[in-house]
Amino acid sequence: MRVPQGGGRGIMSGYSFALARQTALADPEKRKAIADLLTRLARAQVWAAQHPQPFAAALGQSLNMPTAITRSWIDDVCCRSASTSAPPLTSACLAAPIR
């Protein structure tokens, strides 16, 4: 099974955003929890990039989709080259999701 021609290119920017209110960041306990979440997400992204087949299987199970489809998505997206570093937030970044 394959994703239709184009595979969704041009629909999603590839960016993801993590937002937190200033009040949450000002609270030491909430700030610690937010930092923990972001650390876990970065580790998960690295693991997924290093283990594309198990990631495809887990994603397929989570989404209730055939693994062949999720494996194809991952292969097409080339998640192995994904960066976990945050680029500067620019107006181009912010406009990308609404193209």
N, C-alpha and C positions, 0 to 999 in steps of 0.2 A: 504494500500500500504506500502511496506517495502523497505528499501535499500537492495540491493543484499548482500548475505552472505559476511561478512567481513566489509561491510559498508565503505570501503576506508581506513581501518586501514593499516598503513604501507606506505600509499601514501603521506600523509601530516604529518609533524612533530608536529603540534599543536602550534608551535611558530609563532609569528607575529613580524614584525620589523617596527619600525618607524625611518626613517632616515632623517637627515637634514644636509645641508652643513654648514661648519664652518662659512662661511660668513653670512648665515641666522641667526645662533645662536649669532653672534657678533652684529647683528642689534637689538637694544632694542625692536622695534615695531614687527619685525618678531619673535623674541624670545618669546614675549608676546603672539602672535598669535599661535605659536607652542605649548606653554604651555597650552593655552586655548583649543586647539584641543585635546591634550593628556588627559586633565582633562575631557573633554566631552566624549571621547572614553572610559575612565575608568568608568565613571558614567553609560554610556550605557551598558557596560559589566556587571556591578553590577545589573542594572535593568533587563537585559536579564536573568541573573542567578536567580533572585528573582521572575521573571514573565515568566516562560518558555512557557506557552500557548499563551499569547498575543505576545510574541516574535516570536513564530512559525507562528502565523497568519500574522504578519507584514512581516516576512522574506518570507513567501509564496507569499504574494501579491507583494513584491518587486521583487522577482525572477520569478514571473508568474508561480508558481508551486503549486500543491495541498498542503494544510496545513498538510494533513496526512503525506506527505513526510518530510516536514520541521520539523514537530513535532517528527517524528521518528529519524531524524538526531540529534535533540537536546537531545532526550532521550538517544540515543546511545552514544553521546559525553559526556553526564553528565555535561553540561555547568554549572550546579548549583554549582559545586565544582571548577570552574575556578578561578584562582588567578589573581588579578590585579597588583600584585607586579612584578617587573622586576627582573628576576634572573640574576646573573652575566653572561656577555657575554663570553662564553668559546669557544674553538675550536670545542667541541662536539656540542654546540648549532648551530654554523655556518655550520657544516657539516651535521646536521640532515636533512635539506630540500633536500639534493642531494643523499640520500641513495637509 
